[in-house]
Amino acid sequence: MQSLDRTLISMKRTHWLNLLVLLFATSVAGGAAPVRSIEFQHSIEEARKAAKPERPIVMLFGASWCGWCRKMEADTLTAAKVETIADKFLWVKVDVDKDPELATRYGADGVPVTVVVDSQGRVLGMQAGYLPPDKFVEFLTKSLANPHPDELLPDLLARFVKSHAPAEDREATERLVQQLAKPARSGRDEILAAFQKKGPATWPLLLGLMTNDRLSVRAAAAGALKHASKAGLPFHPFAEPPVRQQQIADWQKWLASHSAGP
């Protein structure tokens, strides 16, 4: 009787083992292919040399001590849905402790931060913090379709100072004033210096932005114009429209009389 019991127990074990093996084999055969790990480069230059034609670059700013960076690397970057679009980009991993200059250039104040740039180095998208796979794919997809990439401030300033094309001056002036209108004061001194260096050519553009619907833009444009022109005329961006219109009319008269220079 004991021998029969041992035989039955052995048969049950064999049955369950065979079932587990079958389930595993079925899972491997019918499941998704194993996810390939993303190949990271150590710099933008290395990434651009690694593949042709040029593709947008995803820069992941992190640090060895950052727990959320490790979680994003373990959970997000290994997800199948991320792998399906990975080949549309080049990938660079940046340690902010080893390359603080690059982190500062792209405004990576904390970690993790993900920045997508096009082949010319213009920012297509930027997102701070941990991103789960769904959000990460959504961010990358939107960045890829961004029709208006942001030029980095040093590059924009250099182009603005050197440009003599009215259309380019207008576009750069608007973007620089929008930068001044932000709460953060980074780059403020450089922008004001660029407006002063450019001279009277941009004064009418700044005056035009003083009629903007946004209070912050009106204030930024007025501040830039006062700094560049050294004129002492008043302008109150928060005043009622009739008051602002009169003040702008006074500025227009002043500009007309100083069109040859400050």
BELNOR-V402814 format. One record per run of one state. SS is the DSSP state (a for helix, b for strand, c for the rest). FROM is the first residue (numbers start at 1). TO is the last residue. Records with the same first field share a line. If there is no record, write none. Layout:
SS = FROM-TO ; FROM-TO
//
This chain:
c = 1-1 ; 31-40 ; 42-43 ; 51-55 ; 63-66 ; 77-79 ; 84-85 ; 96-99 ; 106-112 ; 118-122 ; 129-132 ; 145-149 ; 151-152 ; 163-165 ; 181-187 ; 210-214 ; 230-240 ; 258-262
a = 2-30 ; 44-50 ; 67-76 ; 80-83 ; 86-88 ; 100-105 ; 133-144 ; 153-162 ; 166-180 ; 188-209 ; 215-229 ; 241-257
b = 41-41 ; 56-62 ; 89-95 ; 113-117 ; 123-128 ; 150-150
//
